């Protein structure tokens, strides 16, 4: 199996299940079978099994509630087979955009009446 940036999969954390994308592969740790030496690759373009990776996981649709050091399972979208397990090391807090102030509806009714010469009851 080969994983690269933009790989789509399903994440399972307890009862939570959501489709995510693996982005920004930052590091990959592979073990050489002949010498048992660990090799660290910085910013790999792809990763083959068995390897340990550090990457950014982003949700496709909406922000997600997470806890630091929470365990998760990664599964294929198509056949639901598990291909990886992991732990959340850090996360970027979600900022909520500021909502516009509520508008007085009487203002719009007066404006509509003036522009379109509509008589309102």
N, C-alpha and C positions, 0 to 999 in steps of 0.2 A: 504494500500500500504506500502511496506517495501523497503527502500533504503539502500544499503550497498556499500562498496568500489568496484569500477569497474562497477557501474551502468551506462549503456549507454542510452543517450537521445539526443534530439535536442535542441539547444539554438537559440533563436530568439532575436536579438537586432536591432530594427528598420527594415531595409530591409535585414539585414544580417542573414543568416540561415546556421547552420553547426552542424554536429554530434560531440558530446563531450562525455567525460567520467568523472563521479564524482569520485574523488580520495581523499584519506587522510581526512576522516571525523574527524575534530578536536574537535568540540563542538556541543552539541545538547541541546536546551532549550525547555523543555516541560512544559505544564501547567497542574497541577493536577485538574481534574474537581470538586472534592469534596471540596477542600479548596482554590482553585484559587491560590495556591502557585506555583511559578516558580522553576523548578528543572533543574540545569545545570549538564550535563553529559560530562565528558572529554573523548575524544577518544572513541566514541561509536562504536560498531561493526556493528550495524544496527540502522535505524531510522524509526519510524512509524509516520503516519500523525495523527493529526496536530502537527508539530514541526518546530522550527526554527533551521537551521543547518549552520555551518561554515565549508566549505570544499574547496578543490582545484579542479578546473575544468581544464581539459586538452583536447586540440583538438587532434583528431585522426590523421589528415593528415598534417596540416601545421600550422605555427604560425598565429596569428590573431591580427588585429589592435584593441585595446581596449582603452577606456577612463575611468579614475577613476571616481567612483560614477555613472557609466552608468547603467541603468536598463535593465534587461533581463527577458525572459520568458523561462521556461523549459517545454518541451513537450515529450510525449512518441514517440518512433521511429515508432512503428507499427500503432497506430490509431490516432496520432496527437492531443491527448487530453492534455490540460494544467494541470500540476500537481504542478507547483511551479513558484514563481516569486522571483527575487533577485536583488542585487546591487553589483557591483564590488567594493570591499574595497581596495584591493591592488593586484598588479600583478608583475610577474617577467619579466624583460626586456629580449627580445630575442637577442642573440648575433649571428652575422653573421660570419661563419667560414671564415678564410682568404683564398682567392683563390690563387692557385699557379701562378707563373709568366708565361706569355705566352712564348711558346717555339718557337725558330726559326726553320721553317720547312726545311731549307737547311741542317741543322745539321743531321736531321733524314734521308734525302735523301742520303747524303754521307755515313752515317752509314749503311743504307740498301744496298747500292751499294757495300760497302766493304765486308759485311757479306755474301751476297748472290750472289756476282759476277754478278750483274745485270747491263746491260748497259742502261743508261738513256739518252734520247735525250737532 
